[in-house]
Amino acid sequence: MNVEIDIVSIKYENKRIDLIDNPYQPLKDLEKYLDFITELCKGICKNNNLIEKKEFENLLYYSFLYYLVNWDNIYHSNQVPYISWYNFKNNIDSILKNKENIELFLDYRYINIEIFEEYLREIYNINLKRKNKNILIDSVIKNYHGYLIYFIFLIKKILMNKNNNNEKFIALFSTDYDRYFLNKRFFGRHLFNHEPFKQLMEDLGMDDLDYKILYTKYNPFNLNNYISNFYKKEKKELFIEEILDLKIGLNLIFSINKIYEKDIYYDIKKEDFNKYFICRMFKIFVKHKLPFILWTYLSVKNFIKNTNIEVFIGDSEKSFISHIFNLYKINEDEIKTVAFSHELINKNYTMVPLSNKNKLIPDLKLVWNENIKKLLIQRYNYPPEKVLVFPDPRFLYWKSMPKKEKTILLISQGFPIFYEQIFELSKEGVLNNLTKGYNVLFKPHPGEYPIKKHYIEKLKDLKNVEVINNLNFIPEYSVTITSTLGYELLNAGSKVYFIDESAKDVFLIDSELFKRICRKNLKEVFSEILNLYTL
């Protein structure tokens, strides 16, 4: 039997186990090791003038948890999220138990699955074969990845803004540059002119909303475009390079070894491989991630004090910059933090439940519906007073857009089955009948172009489907598998169909509503629309 393993899946006998599914149980298991992680964080801080010991240990503990849980790890260094590790270990034990004649292939395209290989050799003593192993890239990532991150941001800081902007203002909003800088779809006039939002800001003590919007970008691609927009941005807009403090950044390069021990040794036996895994990931984290985190944290600390910010409002609790501001709040208790729900919150929400060992949450969490509020309170232990059902800024954005009748928007997420259903309906002539009365549009996910280009090009060859990249109206009908855009348009008045039952749990939609908007496939949706429309 052939078994192929990478960081996101195990494939064997025409089966596929997704290692990033069902994160709740792995994170409940991780709770057992929080005391162990606390101990790992002790004793490595040295006496220094930049950060106090307790403050540093909080930074280390919560930031390591952040990287163990969140998906920043997957392409970076040789860290592995605990979810992937837990699901790998439990599933591979089940697959290999009492099996003979097994051939194991490890796919190194993500370069960070050495811990999987070590476990298999140690426990099962099986001969392994490697795929996509690049010795040069692997060596660079293992030894210099952290320095590369630091160097890229240091250069961007020097190029884009040598002096920090210390203009005084009350509130700082933060969102993703790539998704929202040009279209202002998250923090824009549609939100700031919304009366309930104005009231919420008053309740937080801001009668006069004096604010700036911080756009964060960590992806190094399209750097020319990013730098160009930096000089075109409006007065109320900031880029993350303006938050970073150049003096601190340069100082840390020469003094990082005076702040904490980088060469860590812990004698953890492999009999408890979970502890061994955590310890190994901790060493990698300290080497690669901690310097940039420390630079960002100390820069934010200075920035808050210099600008007198009282409230931070992030698009997501899980964004890196929200994490940093929540850390500052825990250590200093001088600001209020608010988080919208850009991240999906459902029964598999990737978060360690709140407890005395995990207190890092915003002062106020704004969620999409009552079902999400109940889930956060009942399953993740959020205090009820810290969760508020409030319209997402993207819902408000679409409400200001014009509606366009006789339009059907197909919203893709890169799933081949979605494309294949369209091609099949084209062969059957259903699309041809449909386009006699409707304009059929197809919107790929931005991330599809590098990996699904052949599907998109084939789709463009169809005469009755128009491929679009941007959307500036509300279509009469929208069809998707589980796209967030579909849920946004549902709230904006589009007649949305989900063609996957998992969408109910993804967005925690009420059962009665979901019965009305869920269909088995595209053919069922199109047949229903054709029956409604008289040719």
Solvent accessible surface area in square Angstrom, and as a share of the most:
residue,aa,sasa,rsa
1,M,57,0.25
2,N,91,0.47
3,V,0,0.00
4,E,47,0.21
5,I,0,0.00
6,D,3,0.02
7,I,0,0.00
8,V,18,0.10
9,S,1,0.01
10,I,0,0.00
11,K,79,0.33
12,Y,33,0.13
13,E,94,0.42
14,N,169,0.87
15,K,114,0.48
16,R,132,0.48
17,I,41,0.21
18,D,41,0.21
19,L,0,0.00
20,I,65,0.33
21,D,71,0.37
22,N,96,0.49
23,P,7,0.04
24,Y,39,0.15
25,Q,103,0.46
26,P,1,0.00
27,L,0,0.00
28,K,73,0.31
29,D,17,0.09
30,L,0,0.00
31,E,42,0.19
32,K,142,0.60
33,Y,23,0.09
34,L,3,0.01
35,D,78,0.41
36,F,32,0.13
37,I,0,0.00
38,T,51,0.29
39,E,103,0.46
40,L,3,0.01
41,C,3,0.02
42,K,98,0.42
43,G,61,0.58
44,I,9,0.04
45,C,21,0.12
46,K,71,0.30
47,N,159,0.82
48,N,41,0.21
49,N,161,0.83
50,L,54,0.27
51,I,7,0.03
52,E,133,0.60
53,K,112,0.47
54,K,141,0.60
55,E,15,0.07
56,F,0,0.00
57,E,25,0.11
58,N,26,0.13
59,L,0,0.00
60,L,0,0.00
61,Y,20,0.07
62,Y,18,0.07
63,S,0,0.00
64,F,0,0.00
65,L,11,0.05
66,Y,27,0.10
67,Y,14,0.05
68,L,2,0.01
69,V,9,0.05
70,N,21,0.11
71,W,77,0.27
72,D,59,0.31
73,N,1,0.00
74,I,20,0.10
75,Y,145,0.55
76,H,66,0.29
77,S,0,0.00
78,N,18,0.09
79,Q,2,0.01
80,V,1,0.00
81,P,0,0.00
82,Y,0,0.00
83,I,0,0.00
84,S,0,0.00
85,W,0,0.00
86,Y,40,0.15
87,N,16,0.08
88,F,0,0.00
89,K,46,0.19
90,N,74,0.38
91,N,40,0.20
92,I,0,0.00
93,D,42,0.22
94,S,81,0.52
95,I,9,0.05
96,L,9,0.05
97,K,140,0.59
98,N,138,0.71
99,K,95,0.40
100,E,144,0.64
101,N,137,0.70
102,I,31,0.16
103,E,63,0.28
104,L,0,0.00
105,F,46,0.19
106,L,0,0.00
107,D,8,0.04
108,Y,1,0.00
109,R,123,0.45
110,Y,31,0.12
111,I,23,0.11
112,N,1,0.00
113,I,0,0.00
114,E,34,0.15
115,I,2,0.01
116,F,0,0.00
117,E,10,0.04
118,E,38,0.17
119,Y,8,0.03
120,L,0,0.00
121,R,117,0.43
122,E,93,0.42
123,I,86,0.44
124,Y,62,0.24
125,N,134,0.69
126,I,32,0.16
127,N,135,0.69
128,L,22,0.11
129,K,103,0.43
130,R,126,0.46
131,K,71,0.30
132,N,92,0.47
133,K,55,0.23
134,N,66,0.34
135,I,139,0.70
136,L,134,0.67
137,I,87,0.44
138,D,9,0.05
139,S,47,0.30
140,V,52,0.30
141,I,27,0.13
142,K,73,0.31
143,N,63,0.32
144,Y,123,0.47
145,H,12,0.06
146,G,7,0.06
147,Y,124,0.47
148,L,79,0.39
149,I,38,0.19
150,Y,17,0.07
151,F,122,0.51
152,I,64,0.32
153,F,7,0.03
154,L,13,0.07
155,I,66,0.33
156,K,4,0.02
157,K,0,0.00
158,I,65,0.33
159,L,102,0.51
160,M,6,0.03
161,N,30,0.16
162,K,138,0.58
163,N,121,0.62
164,N,38,0.19
165,N,50,0.26
166,N,68,0.35
167,E,77,0.35
168,K,117,0.49
169,F,8,0.04
170,I,45,0.23
171,A,0,0.00
172,L,0,0.00
173,F,0,0.00
174,S,1,0.01
175,T,3,0.02
176,D,43,0.22
177,Y,15,0.06
178,D,84,0.43
179,R,131,0.48
180,Y,2,0.01
181,F,10,0.04
182,L,136,0.68
183,N,64,0.33
184,K,58,0.25
185,R,44,0.16
186,F,0,0.00
187,F,2,0.01
188,G,9,0.08
189,R,203,0.74
190,H,35,0.16
191,L,0,0.00
192,F,24,0.10
193,N,95,0.49
194,H,42,0.19
195,E,115,0.51
196,P,68,0.42
197,F,0,0.00
198,K,80,0.34
199,Q,96,0.43
200,L,15,0.08
201,M,3,0.01
202,E,83,0.37
203,D,100,0.52
204,L,25,0.13
205,G,54,0.52
206,M,2,0.01
207,D,125,0.65
208,D,104,0.54
209,L,43,0.21
210,D,54,0.28
211,Y,34,0.13
212,K,6,0.03
213,I,11,0.05
214,L,0,0.00
215,Y,1,0.01
216,T,11,0.07
217,K,5,0.02
218,Y,84,0.32
219,N,70,0.36
220,P,64,0.40
221,F,145,0.60
222,N,114,0.59
223,L,59,0.29
224,N,132,0.68
225,N,78,0.40
226,Y,0,0.00
227,I,36,0.18
228,S,46,0.30
229,N,14,0.07
230,F,16,0.07
231,Y,142,0.54
232,K,150,0.64
233,K,46,0.20
234,E,112,0.50
235,K,163,0.69
236,K,82,0.35
237,E,5,0.02
238,L,2,0.01
239,F,0,0.00
240,I,0,0.00
241,E,0,0.00
242,E,8,0.04
243,I,0,0.00
244,L,0,0.00
245,D,23,0.12
246,L,35,0.18
247,K,166,0.70
248,I,17,0.09
249,G,0,0.00
250,L,71,0.35
251,N,67,0.34
252,L,1,0.01
253,I,82,0.42
254,F,168,0.70
255,S,17,0.11
256,I,20,0.10
257,N,93,0.48
258,K,138,0.59
259,I,2,0.01
260,Y,1,0.00
261,E,76,0.34
262,K,46,0.20
263,D,138,0.71
264,I,25,0.13
265,Y,170,0.65
266,Y,56,0.21
267,D,92,0.48
268,I,43,0.22
269,K,128,0.54
270,K,64,0.27
271,E,155,0.70
272,D,57,0.30
273,F,7,0.03
274,N,22,0.11
275,K,69,0.29
276,Y,40,0.15
277,F,0,0.00
278,I,0,0.00
279,C,4,0.02
280,R,50,0.18
281,M,1,0.01
282,F,0,0.00
283,K,70,0.29
284,I,19,0.10
285,F,0,0.00
286,V,0,0.00
287,K,72,0.31
288,H,5,0.02
289,K,9,0.04
290,L,0,0.00
291,P,16,0.10
292,F,16,0.07
293,I,1,0.00
294,L,0,0.00
295,W,0,0.00
296,T,0,0.00
297,Y,0,0.00
298,L,7,0.03
299,S,0,0.00
300,V,0,0.00
301,K,34,0.15
302,N,58,0.30
303,F,1,0.00
304,I,5,0.03
305,K,96,0.41
306,N,63,0.32
307,T,0,0.00
308,N,85,0.44
309,I,6,0.03
310,E,90,0.40
311,V,2,0.01
312,F,2,0.01
313,I,0,0.00
314,G,1,0.01
315,D,7,0.04
316,S,8,0.05
317,E,17,0.08
318,K,42,0.18
319,S,33,0.21
320,F,21,0.09
321,I,3,0.02
322,S,2,0.01
323,H,5,0.02
324,I,0,0.00
325,F,0,0.00
326,N,5,0.03
327,L,0,0.00
328,Y,0,0.00
329,K,21,0.09
330,I,55,0.28
331,N,39,0.20
332,E,49,0.22
333,D,117,0.61
334,E,99,0.44
335,I,10,0.05
336,K,89,0.38
337,T,2,0.01
338,V,1,0.01
339,A,2,0.02
340,F,2,0.01
341,S,2,0.01
342,H,34,0.15
343,E,25,0.11
344,L,69,0.34
345,I,4,0.02
346,N,23,0.12
347,K,105,0.44
348,N,65,0.33
349,Y,4,0.01
350,T,25,0.14
351,M,19,0.09
352,V,6,0.04
353,P,2,0.01
354,L,16,0.08
355,S,49,0.32
356,N,133,0.68
357,K,94,0.40
358,N,11,0.05
359,K,121,0.51
360,L,24,0.12
361,I,8,0.04
362,P,2,0.01
363,D,46,0.24
364,L,24,0.12
365,K,1,0.00
366,L,2,0.01
367,V,0,0.00
368,W,21,0.08
369,N,28,0.14
370,E,98,0.44
371,N,43,0.22
372,I,4,0.02
373,K,50,0.21
374,K,108,0.46
375,L,21,0.10
376,L,0,0.00
377,I,46,0.24
378,Q,139,0.62
379,R,72,0.26
380,Y,0,0.00
381,N,79,0.40
382,Y,3,0.01
383,P,41,0.26
384,P,80,0.51
385,E,132,0.59
386,K,54,0.23
387,V,5,0.03
388,L,65,0.32
389,V,51,0.30
390,F,16,0.07
391,P,52,0.33
392,D,1,0.00
393,P,0,0.00
394,R,7,0.02
395,F,7,0.03
396,L,17,0.08
397,Y,31,0.12
398,W,6,0.02
399,K,120,0.51
400,S,80,0.52
401,M,42,0.19
402,P,87,0.55
403,K,125,0.53
404,K,93,0.39
405,E,113,0.51
406,K,91,0.38
407,T,3,0.02
408,I,0,0.00
409,L,0,0.00
410,L,0,0.00
411,I,6,0.03
412,S,2,0.01
413,Q,55,0.24
414,G,10,0.10
415,F,87,0.36
416,P,57,0.36
417,I,98,0.50
418,F,1,0.00
419,Y,0,0.00
420,E,87,0.39
421,Q,37,0.16
422,I,0,0.00
423,F,20,0.08
424,E,86,0.38
425,L,4,0.02
426,S,29,0.19
427,K,166,0.70
428,E,84,0.38
429,G,24,0.23
430,V,22,0.13
431,L,0,0.00
432,N,83,0.42
433,N,58,0.30
434,L,0,0.00
435,T,41,0.24
436,K,134,0.57
437,G,18,0.17
438,Y,13,0.05
439,N,70,0.36
440,V,2,0.01
441,L,6,0.03
442,F,0,0.00
443,K,32,0.13
444,P,4,0.03
445,H,84,0.38
446,P,98,0.62
447,G,41,0.39
448,E,4,0.02
449,Y,74,0.28
450,P,110,0.69
451,I,118,0.60
452,K,33,0.14
453,K,126,0.53
454,H,118,0.53
455,Y,39,0.15
456,I,3,0.01
457,E,79,0.36
458,K,112,0.48
459,L,0,0.00
460,K,105,0.45
461,D,116,0.60
462,L,35,0.17
463,K,205,0.87
464,N,35,0.18
465,V,10,0.06
466,E,89,0.40
467,V,31,0.18
468,I,24,0.12
469,N,96,0.49
470,N,128,0.66
471,L,16,0.08
472,N,106,0.55
473,F,20,0.08
474,I,2,0.01
475,P,1,0.01
476,E,28,0.13
477,Y,7,0.03
478,S,0,0.00
479,V,0,0.00
480,T,0,0.00
481,I,15,0.07
482,T,21,0.12
483,S,10,0.06
484,T,35,0.20
485,L,23,0.11
486,G,0,0.00
487,Y,15,0.06
488,E,3,0.02
489,L,0,0.00
490,L,35,0.17
491,N,51,0.26
492,A,8,0.06
493,G,43,0.41
494,S,6,0.04
495,K,110,0.47
496,V,4,0.02
497,Y,16,0.06
498,F,0,0.00
499,I,16,0.08
500,D,52,0.27
501,E,136,0.61
502,S,53,0.34
503,A,0,0.00
504,K,66,0.28
505,D,69,0.36
506,V,30,0.17
507,F,2,0.01
508,L,16,0.08
509,I,7,0.03
510,D,86,0.45
511,S,57,0.37
512,E,113,0.51
513,L,55,0.28
514,F,12,0.05
515,K,142,0.60
516,R,153,0.56
517,I,16,0.08
518,C,25,0.15
519,R,44,0.16
520,K,166,0.70
521,N,54,0.28
522,L,0,0.00
523,K,98,0.41
524,E,65,0.29
525,V,0,0.00
526,F,0,0.00
527,S,47,0.30
528,E,51,0.23
529,I,0,0.00
530,L,38,0.19
531,N,129,0.66
532,L,116,0.58
533,Y,54,0.20
534,T,120,0.70
535,L,126,0.63
